[in-house]
Amino acid sequence: MITKPSALQQLPADLDGERLPKHVAVIMDGNGRWAKLHGMPRFMGHRRGVDTLKDLLRCCRDWGIQALTVYAFSSENWGRPLEEVNFLMTLFERVLRQELQEMMEENVRINFVGNLESLPKSLQEEIRRSVENTRNNKGIHFTIATNYGGRQEIVQACRAIAEQVQQGLLQPQQIDEALFERHLYTSDVGDPDLLIRTSGEMRLSNFLLWQVAYSELYVTETLWPDFNREEFHYALRSYQKRERRFGKV
């Protein structure tokens, strides 16, 4: 049975609006398994996953969360069947084109992180257009990790810093965590307070390896297409039960 997105609009009464995560990151896993479970081809899981993402983005907006970062396509996903990869690229492009106007109306600021130069040219153009058009929006900051890998991101940051040292613009003793973070893709959004992974897999899958050092982790068996507002409510409730000490007593 396919469930519809929840109608929850207001922040649930058992959540403290003063203790919500400012930045939520999500590893959206389980589209293919969801499709198989419902006797559908894999691409139907990806389509349903887009609807889930749209509802989560609006839920974050409705509940006062400032930033949402999602793992849409990893640098390792190129190893999937060519037909599925091509479908995903086309889906990304179509969704960006169709949803841009609504994102503008809802004041969403869109950003993409990853090795975007390897993506199809037409998709690159849609990405450029969506980022440029929403640059000055003041609502939720929506970051989409596409052709992204955490190790790749760290390596490129190291290269950028090494080039500055080589050119005499930077001394090695000036390199600290703050400087390193300024060379990451996510320098303008900050680290996630909460990382959610769907489908029950207990791994990071090369996602935001530096940024999630002190993020709270929440893993659910729910497959991504079924991750609705009730499920997000459970994740936030779990988050608010925790004490974030950042290595201190």
C-alpha positions as CSV (number, residue, x, y, z in Angstrom):
1,M,0.0,0.0,0.0
2,I,1.4,3.4,-1.0
3,T,0.9,6.0,1.8
4,K,0.3,9.7,1.1
5,P,2.4,12.4,2.6
6,S,1.2,13.5,6.0
7,A,-1.0,16.6,6.3
8,L,0.9,17.8,9.4
9,Q,1.5,21.6,8.9
10,Q,2.2,23.0,12.3
11,L,5.1,22.1,14.6
12,P,3.9,19.2,16.8
13,A,3.1,20.2,20.3
14,D,5.6,17.8,21.8
15,L,8.5,19.5,20.0
16,D,10.3,22.5,21.5
17,G,10.6,25.2,18.8
18,E,13.6,26.7,20.6
19,R,15.6,23.4,20.4
20,L,15.1,22.4,16.8
21,P,18.2,21.7,14.7
22,K,19.1,24.6,12.5
23,H,20.5,22.4,9.8
24,V,19.3,18.9,8.9
25,A,21.1,16.6,6.4
26,V,19.5,13.5,4.9
27,I,20.9,10.4,3.2
28,M,17.9,9.5,1.1
29,D,18.2,5.8,0.8
30,G,15.8,3.0,-0.3
31,N,14.1,4.2,-3.5
32,G,15.0,1.0,-5.4
33,R,13.9,-1.3,-2.6
34,W,10.7,0.6,-2.2
35,A,9.9,0.1,-5.9
36,K,10.8,-3.6,-5.7
37,L,8.6,-4.0,-2.6
38,H,5.6,-2.5,-4.6
39,G,6.3,-4.5,-7.8
40,M,7.5,-1.4,-9.7
41,P,10.6,-0.6,-11.7
42,R,13.4,1.2,-9.9
43,F,12.7,4.5,-11.6
44,M,9.3,4.7,-10.0
45,G,11.0,4.7,-6.6
46,H,13.1,7.7,-7.7
47,R,10.0,9.5,-8.8
48,R,8.2,8.9,-5.6
49,G,11.4,9.9,-3.7
50,V,11.2,13.4,-5.4
51,D,7.7,13.8,-4.0
52,T,9.0,12.9,-0.5
53,L,11.8,15.4,-0.8
54,K,9.4,18.2,-1.8
55,D,7.2,17.5,1.2
56,L,10.2,17.4,3.6
57,L,11.5,20.7,2.2
58,R,8.2,22.3,2.9
59,C,7.9,20.7,6.3
60,C,11.3,22.2,7.3
61,R,10.0,25.5,6.1
62,D,6.7,25.1,8.0
63,W,8.5,24.0,11.2
64,G,11.2,26.7,11.2
65,I,14.3,24.7,10.2
66,Q,16.8,27.0,8.5
67,A,18.8,24.6,6.3
68,L,18.3,21.2,4.6
69,T,21.1,19.3,2.8
70,V,20.3,16.1,0.9
71,Y,22.5,13.5,-0.7
72,A,21.0,13.2,-4.2
73,F,23.7,11.5,-6.2
74,S,27.1,10.3,-5.0
75,S,30.3,10.2,-6.9
76,E,30.1,6.3,-6.6
77,N,26.5,6.2,-8.1
78,W,28.0,6.4,-11.7
79,G,28.6,2.6,-11.2
80,R,24.8,2.0,-11.4
81,P,23.2,0.7,-14.6
82,L,23.5,3.3,-17.4
83,E,19.8,3.3,-17.9
84,E,19.2,4.3,-14.2
85,V,21.9,6.9,-14.2
86,N,20.5,8.5,-17.4
87,F,17.0,8.5,-15.9
88,L,18.3,10.2,-12.7
89,M,20.1,12.9,-14.7
90,T,16.9,13.6,-16.7
91,L,14.8,13.6,-13.6
92,F,17.0,16.1,-11.8
93,E,16.9,18.4,-14.8
94,R,13.1,18.1,-15.3
95,V,12.4,18.7,-11.6
96,L,14.6,21.8,-11.5
97,R,12.9,23.2,-14.5
98,Q,9.4,22.5,-13.2
99,E,9.9,23.5,-9.6
100,L,12.0,26.7,-9.9
101,Q,9.0,29.1,-10.0
102,E,7.5,27.5,-6.9
103,M,10.8,27.6,-5.1
104,M,11.0,31.3,-5.9
105,E,7.5,31.9,-4.6
106,E,8.4,30.0,-1.4
107,N,11.6,32.0,-1.0
108,V,13.9,28.9,-1.1
109,R,17.6,29.5,-1.6
110,I,19.0,26.6,-3.7
111,N,22.6,25.5,-3.8
112,F,24.4,22.5,-5.3
113,V,27.6,20.9,-4.0
114,G,29.8,18.3,-5.7
115,N,31.8,17.9,-8.9
116,L,29.2,19.5,-11.1
117,E,31.5,19.8,-14.1
118,S,31.0,16.0,-14.8
119,L,27.2,16.3,-15.1
120,P,25.4,16.6,-18.5
121,K,25.7,20.2,-19.9
122,S,21.9,20.7,-20.0
123,L,21.7,19.7,-16.3
124,Q,24.6,22.1,-15.5
125,E,22.6,24.9,-17.1
126,E,19.5,24.1,-15.0
127,I,21.6,24.1,-11.9
128,R,23.2,27.4,-12.8
129,R,19.9,28.9,-13.5
130,S,18.3,27.7,-10.2
131,V,21.2,28.8,-8.1
132,E,21.4,32.2,-9.7
133,N,17.7,32.9,-9.6
134,T,17.3,32.0,-5.9
135,R,20.6,33.5,-4.7
136,N,19.0,36.4,-2.9
137,N,16.1,34.4,-1.4
138,K,15.9,34.6,2.4
139,G,14.0,31.4,3.2
140,I,15.3,27.9,3.9
141,H,18.7,27.1,2.5
142,F,18.3,24.0,0.4
143,T,21.6,22.3,-0.6
144,I,21.6,19.3,-3.0
145,A,24.7,17.1,-3.1
146,T,25.1,15.9,-6.6
147,N,28.1,13.9,-7.9
148,Y,29.4,14.5,-4.4
149,G,31.9,12.5,-2.3
150,G,33.1,13.5,1.1
151,R,36.7,12.3,0.5
152,Q,36.7,14.1,-2.8
153,E,35.7,17.3,-1.1
154,I,38.4,17.0,1.5
155,V,41.0,16.4,-1.2
156,Q,40.0,19.4,-3.2
157,A,40.1,21.6,-0.1
158,C,43.7,20.3,0.7
159,R,44.7,21.1,-2.9
160,A,43.3,24.6,-2.7
161,I,45.1,25.3,0.5
162,A,48.4,23.7,-0.7
163,E,48.3,26.0,-3.8
164,Q,48.1,29.0,-1.6
165,V,51.0,27.8,0.5
166,Q,53.0,27.1,-2.7
167,Q,52.3,30.7,-4.0
168,G,53.4,32.2,-0.7
169,L,49.9,33.5,0.1
170,L,49.6,31.3,3.2
171,Q,51.9,30.0,5.9
172,P,51.5,26.3,7.1
173,Q,51.0,27.5,10.7
174,Q,48.0,29.6,9.6
175,I,46.1,26.4,8.6
176,D,43.4,25.6,11.2
177,E,39.9,24.1,11.2
178,A,38.3,27.4,10.5
179,L,40.4,28.0,7.4
180,F,39.9,24.5,6.2
181,E,36.2,24.8,6.5
182,R,36.2,27.9,4.3
183,H,37.4,25.7,1.5
184,L,34.6,23.1,1.8
185,Y,31.6,23.1,-0.5
186,T,29.4,23.8,2.5
187,S,31.3,26.8,3.8
188,D,28.2,29.1,3.7
189,V,25.8,26.8,5.4
190,G,27.6,25.3,8.4
191,D,27.6,21.8,9.8
192,P,24.4,19.8,10.2
193,D,23.0,19.4,13.7
194,L,21.1,16.3,12.7
195,L,21.9,13.7,10.0
196,I,19.1,11.4,9.1
197,R,19.6,8.1,7.1
198,T,16.6,6.1,5.8
199,S,16.4,2.4,4.9
200,G,18.3,1.2,8.0
201,E,21.9,1.2,6.6
202,M,24.4,2.1,9.4
203,R,27.0,4.0,7.4
204,L,27.8,7.5,6.1
205,S,28.4,6.4,2.5
206,N,31.0,9.1,2.0
207,F,28.6,12.0,2.9
208,L,29.8,15.2,4.6
209,L,32.6,13.3,6.4
210,W,34.2,16.5,7.9
211,Q,30.9,18.2,8.6
212,V,29.1,15.5,10.6
213,A,31.9,15.1,13.2
214,Y,29.5,16.2,15.9
215,S,26.1,15.8,14.2
216,E,23.5,13.8,15.9
217,L,22.7,10.6,13.9
218,Y,19.2,9.2,13.4
219,V,18.8,6.0,11.4
220,T,15.3,4.6,10.5
221,E,14.3,1.4,8.8
222,T,11.7,3.4,6.8
223,L,12.5,3.6,3.1
224,W,13.0,7.1,1.7
225,P,9.7,7.2,-0.4
226,D,7.8,6.5,2.8
227,F,9.6,9.1,4.9
228,N,6.8,11.5,5.6
229,R,6.2,14.2,8.2
230,E,5.3,11.8,11.0
231,E,8.7,10.1,10.4
232,F,10.4,13.5,10.5
233,H,8.6,14.2,13.7
234,Y,10.0,11.0,15.2
235,A,13.5,12.0,14.2
236,L,13.2,15.5,15.7
237,R,11.7,14.1,18.9
238,S,14.7,11.7,19.2
239,Y,17.1,14.7,18.6
240,Q,15.5,16.7,21.3
241,K,15.9,13.9,23.8
242,R,19.7,14.0,23.4
243,E,22.3,16.1,25.2
244,R,24.8,17.6,22.8
245,R,28.1,17.9,24.7
246,F,30.6,18.2,21.7
247,G,33.2,16.1,23.6
248,K,32.7,18.0,26.9
249,V,31.3,16.7,30.2
